[in-house]
Amino acid sequence: MSRIYNFIARFIPIGFLWRLTFLNILVVVMVTAISGWAIYSTACFLAVEVGDLDIPRQQRFNRTLLSYLWILMIMAAFIGSVLHFYFIKRFIQPIRGLIQSTKELKLGHSPEPVEVYKDDEIGQLAIQYNGLIAQLQMNEQHRNRLVTDISHEIRTPLSNLNGYLQALKDGDIIGDKVLFESLYQESNRLSQMIEQLEQLKEWDYLSVQSIIEKETYEIEPILLQCVAMFERTLEQQKIPILLEIESCKIDIQVVGIQQVISNLLENAIRYYEGEGPILLAGEKRGKIYRISVTGPSDPIPEIEKEKVFRRFYRLDSSRSRMTGGSGLGLAISKEIIERHHQGEIGIDTTSTSNTFWVTLPGII
């Protein structure tokens, strides 16, 4: 068989479809030839033994039978080849689409999804390939967005640092405690931004996975632990905090949820204005558990509510680069919550406060 295939590949080098068609013609001709020879031999034998024909009539019978068999063989080979060519051409159409799409991808273009005709092996290959293309496009979008955001955000603090350091080097200004403290805070903010970018990259990767590792935890100790991390800051800034936490066991990715609650508490402390305590609440609502952090603050305008979860986004009035964070905390929180199946995050506002809330499914 290998010799036959090598012969076909050598003398019919015009494509897989034509090679397969030629091989099919060869098989059909061989099968019909063997069948025709068997029929011819059997019919002639029966005619001699049973038909009681004289020699001229026997010869005429043999010639007629052979002619019909030749016609039958030629028709079978032709019809079989045409049908084979038509159906195989339909079957390999997705493969041609894959080849063309791969060529476009190799040239650096973003190809369109390959059309899937049937849910067979070739169809599954096309589906998996389309998924790969979608993933590559998503990765490229994330990369471009991340590079753009990083270059935009880091340029200003780096320019400030370079300007002050150059002035100190040239002796144009004399460093004092206030200046060095300011430079340290700017440098520290850059370090925090890089750390948060690493966290965001990790959750971006998890966002394309179908499953994240979750375990069952009692939520109350986790929330209390998050509050304990800010006790010193709350005491120094003389900000009261009120806890209203309902005990419950839920399925969560515990490190991610701790990070979300810490981000929300940090926001409430940073933008605390007015009077009254920060309220951390946790309550059962049917089959979900709702966690909210409410802090006295200037209300966030309605049109800004969705934007605050974007990467590097700040409200001009209160989230400046000097007094605000990196603009990544809420974006990271959104990524984490959305990785929990049916998890949601949002914000409610009043004239004197803002409430950031998350809902988590899986109450036990």
C-alpha positions in Angstrom: 0.0 0.0 0.0 2.9 2.4 0.8 4.3 1.8 -2.7 0.9 2.6 -4.2 0.6 5.8 -2.2 4.2 6.8 -3.1 3.4 6.2 -6.8 0.2 8.4 -6.5 2.1 11.1 -4.6 4.9 11.1 -7.2 2.8 11.2 -10.4 -0.3 13.1 -9.1 1.2 15.9 -7.0 -1.6 18.4 -7.5 -3.3 18.3 -4.1 -4.9 16.1 -1.5 -8.3 16.1 -3.0 -7.1 15.0 -6.5 -4.8 12.3 -4.9 -7.7 11.0 -2.9 -10.0 11.0 -5.9 -7.4 9.2 -8.0 -7.0 6.6 -5.2 -10.8 6.1 -5.1 -10.9 5.6 -8.9 -8.2 3.0 -8.6 -10.0 1.2 -5.8 -13.4 1.3 -7.7 -11.8 0.0 -10.9 -10.1 -2.8 -9.1 -13.2 -3.8 -7.2 -15.5 -3.7 -10.2 -12.9 -5.5 -12.4 -12.7 -8.3 -9.9 -16.5 -8.4 -9.5 -17.0 -8.3 -13.2 -14.5 -11.1 -13.8 -16.2 -13.2 -11.2 -19.6 -12.5 -12.7 -18.4 -13.2 -16.2 -16.7 -16.5 -15.3 -19.7 -17.7 -13.3 -22.2 -16.7 -16.0 -20.1 -18.4 -18.8 -19.8 -21.5 -16.7 -23.5 -21.7 -16.0 -24.3 -21.0 -19.7 -22.1 -24.0 -20.7 -23.5 -26.4 -18.1 -27.1 -25.4 -18.0 -27.9 -23.4 -21.1 -27.2 -26.2 -23.6 -25.9 -23.6 -26.2 -24.0 -24.4 -29.3 -20.6 -22.8 -29.8 -21.7 -19.7 -31.9 -24.5 -18.9 -29.5 -22.1 -19.4 -26.5 -19.5 -17.1 -28.0 -22.2 -14.5 -28.8 -23.4 -14.7 -25.2 -19.9 -14.3 -23.9 -19.3 -11.2 -26.0 -22.6 -9.6 -25.0 -22.0 -10.3 -21.3 -18.5 -8.9 -21.5 -19.7 -5.7 -23.2 -22.3 -5.1 -20.5 -19.8 -5.7 -17.8 -17.4 -3.2 -19.4 -20.1 -0.6 -19.5 -21.1 -1.4 -15.9 -17.5 -1.0 -14.8 -17.0 2.3 -16.6 -20.2 3.7 -15.2 -19.5 2.6 -11.7 -16.0 4.1 -11.8 -17.3 7.4 -13.3 -20.3 7.8 -11.0 -18.3 6.7 -7.9 -15.5 9.1 -8.7 -17.8 12.1 -9.3 -19.7 11.4 -6.0 -16.5 10.9 -4.2 -15.0 14.1 -5.5 -18.1 16.1 -4.6 -18.5 14.8 -1.0 -14.8 14.9 -0.2 -14.6 18.4 -1.5 -17.4 19.3 0.9 -15.7 17.5 3.8 -12.4 19.2 3.4 -13.8 22.7 3.0 -13.2 23.5 6.7 -9.6 22.4 6.3 -9.1 24.8 3.4 -10.6 27.5 5.7 -8.1 26.5 8.4 -5.2 26.8 5.9 -6.2 30.2 4.7 -6.8 31.4 8.3 -3.4 30.1 9.3 -1.7 32.0 6.4 -3.4 35.2 7.5 -2.3 34.6 11.1 1.3 34.0 10.0 1.3 37.3 8.2 0.2 39.1 11.4 -3.4 39.6 10.5 -6.4 38.9 12.6 -8.4 36.2 10.7 -12.1 35.7 10.8 -13.4 32.5 12.6 -13.5 29.5 10.4 -17.0 28.4 9.4 -18.1 25.1 11.1 -20.2 22.9 9.0 -20.7 19.8 11.2 -19.9 18.7 14.7 -17.6 15.9 13.5 -13.8 15.6 14.0 -13.1 18.3 11.5 -15.8 20.5 13.0 -14.3 20.0 16.4 -10.9 21.0 15.0 -12.3 24.2 13.5 -14.1 25.0 16.8 -10.8 24.5 18.8 -9.0 26.7 16.2 -11.6 29.4 16.5 -11.2 29.3 20.2 -7.4 29.7 19.8 -7.8 32.7 17.5 -10.2 34.3 19.9 -7.8 33.8 22.8 -4.9 35.2 20.8 -7.0 38.3 19.9 -8.0 38.7 23.5 -4.4 38.4 24.7 -3.3 41.0 22.1 -6.1 43.4 23.2 -5.0 43.0 26.9 -1.4 43.5 26.0 -2.1 46.6 24.0 -4.4 48.0 26.6 -1.9 47.2 29.4 1.0 48.8 27.6 -1.0 51.9 26.8 -2.2 52.2 30.4 1.2 51.6 31.9 3.0 54.1 29.7 0.3 56.7 30.4 0.3 56.2 34.2 4.0 55.8 34.8 5.2 58.7 32.6 4.1 61.5 35.0 5.5 60.1 38.3 8.8 59.2 36.6 9.0 62.6 35.0 8.5 64.1 38.5 11.1 61.9 40.1 13.7 62.5 37.3 13.1 66.3 37.4 13.7 66.5 41.2 16.6 64.1 41.1 18.2 66.1 38.3 17.7 69.3 40.2 19.3 67.8 43.3 22.2 66.5 41.3 22.8 70.0 39.7 22.5 71.7 43.0 19.5 73.8 41.9 17.5 72.7 45.0 18.5 71.5 48.4 16.8 68.4 49.7 14.9 68.5 53.0 12.8 66.1 54.9 9.6 67.2 53.2 11.0 66.8 49.7 12.5 63.4 50.4 9.2 62.3 51.9 7.4 63.4 48.8 9.9 61.6 46.5 9.6 58.5 48.7 5.8 58.4 48.5 6.0 58.8 44.7 8.5 56.0 44.4 6.4 53.8 46.8 3.3 54.5 44.7 5.1 53.3 41.6 6.1 50.1 43.4 2.6 49.5 44.5 1.3 50.1 41.0 3.8 47.5 39.6 2.6 45.0 42.3 -1.0 45.6 41.4 -0.3 45.2 37.7 1.2 41.7 38.5 -2.0 40.9 40.4 -4.2 42.1 37.6 -2.2 40.0 35.1 -2.8 37.0 37.3 -6.5 37.5 37.4 -6.6 38.3 33.7 -5.1 34.9 33.1 -7.7 33.3 35.4 -10.4 35.1 33.5 -9.9 32.9 30.5 -10.0 29.7 32.6 -13.3 28.0 33.1 -12.7 27.1 36.7 -10.9 28.7 39.7 -10.1 26.8 42.8 -12.7 27.5 45.4 -13.2 26.1 48.9 -15.9 26.4 51.6 -15.1 29.0 54.2 -17.0 30.7 57.1 -17.1 34.3 55.9 -17.2 36.1 59.2 -13.6 35.4 60.3 -12.4 36.4 56.9 -14.1 39.8 57.1 -12.9 40.3 60.6 -9.3 39.6 59.5 -9.6 42.2 56.7 -10.8 44.8 59.3 -7.9 43.9 61.6 -5.4 44.9 58.9 -6.7 48.5 59.0 -7.2 48.9 62.8 -4.0 51.0 63.2 -4.9 53.2 60.2 -8.5 53.7 61.5 -7.2 54.6 65.0 -4.6 57.1 63.7 -7.2 58.8 61.5 -9.9 58.5 64.2 -12.4 56.9 61.9 -15.0 54.6 63.6 -16.0 51.4 62.0 -19.2 49.4 62.5 -19.6 45.7 61.7 -22.9 44.0 60.9 -21.8 40.5 59.7 -24.1 37.5 59.4 -22.4 34.2 59.8 -22.5 32.0 56.7 -20.4 29.4 54.8 -19.8 30.0 51.1 -17.6 28.7 48.3 -14.9 31.3 47.5 -11.4 31.8 46.4 -10.3 33.1 49.8 -7.2 35.1 48.8 -9.1 36.9 46.1 -12.0 37.8 48.4 -9.7 39.1 51.1 -8.1 41.3 48.5 -11.4 42.6 47.3 -12.6 43.5 50.8 -9.2 45.1 51.6 -9.5 47.2 48.5 -13.0 48.4 49.4 -12.0 49.2 53.0 -8.9 51.1 51.8 -11.1 53.1 49.4 -13.5 54.0 52.2 -10.7 55.1 54.4 -8.9 57.1 51.8 -11.9 59.1 50.7 -13.6 59.4 54.1 -15.3 62.7 54.5 -18.0 63.9 56.9 -19.0 62.1 60.0 -20.2 58.7 61.1 -18.6 55.2 60.9 -17.6 53.1 58.0 -20.0 50.2 57.8 -18.9 46.7 56.8 -22.0 44.5 56.4 -22.6 40.9 55.4 -26.0 39.3 55.0 -27.7 36.4 53.4 -30.1 37.1 50.5 -31.7 33.9 49.4 -29.0 31.8 47.7 -26.4 34.6 47.6 -24.3 36.4 50.2 -24.0 40.2 50.0 -21.0 42.1 51.4 -21.0 45.9 51.4 -18.7 48.7 52.6 -20.3 52.0 53.2 -18.3 55.1 53.9 -19.1 58.8 54.4 -17.8 60.5 51.3 -18.7 62.9 48.4 -21.3 61.0 46.2 -20.0 59.5 43.0 -22.1 60.9 40.0 -24.4 58.4 38.3 -22.5 58.6 35.0 -19.3 57.7 36.8 -20.5 54.5 38.6 -19.4 52.1 35.9 -16.2 53.9 35.0 -14.8 53.6 38.5 -14.1 49.9 37.8 -12.0 50.6 34.8 -8.3 50.3 35.0 -6.4 53.4 36.0 -9.7 55.4 36.2 -10.0 58.1 38.8 -12.7 60.8 39.5 -11.0 64.1 38.8 -12.5 65.7 42.0 -11.2 63.2 44.5 -8.9 60.6 42.9 -6.0 62.7 41.7 -2.6 61.1 41.3 -1.2 62.8 44.3 -4.0 61.9 46.8 -5.6 58.8 45.2 -4.4 55.3 44.5 -3.2 53.7 41.4 -6.6 53.3 39.9 -6.2 49.6 39.8 -7.8 48.4 43.1 -11.4 48.4 41.9 -10.4 47.0 38.5 -8.7 44.0 40.3 -11.7 43.6 42.6 -14.1 43.4 39.5 -11.9 40.8 37.9 -11.8 38.7 41.1 -15.6 38.9 41.7 -16.5 38.1 38.1 -14.3 35.0 38.3 -16.7 33.6 40.9 -19.6 32.1 39.0 -22.5 34.7 39.0 -20.5 37.0 41.3 -21.4 40.7 40.9 -19.9 44.0 42.1 -21.4 47.4 42.1 -21.9 50.8 43.8 -24.8 52.7 45.4 -24.6 56.3 46.4 -26.5 58.8 48.6 -25.9 62.5 49.1 -23.5 61.7 51.9 -22.0 58.3 51.3 -21.0 55.6 48.8 -21.6 51.9 49.2 -19.5 49.4 47.3 -21.1 45.9 47.4 -20.4 42.4 46.1 -22.6 39.4 45.9 -21.3 35.8 46.0 -23.2 32.6 45.2 -22.9 29.2 46.8 -24.4 29.6 50.3 -24.2 26.4 52.4 
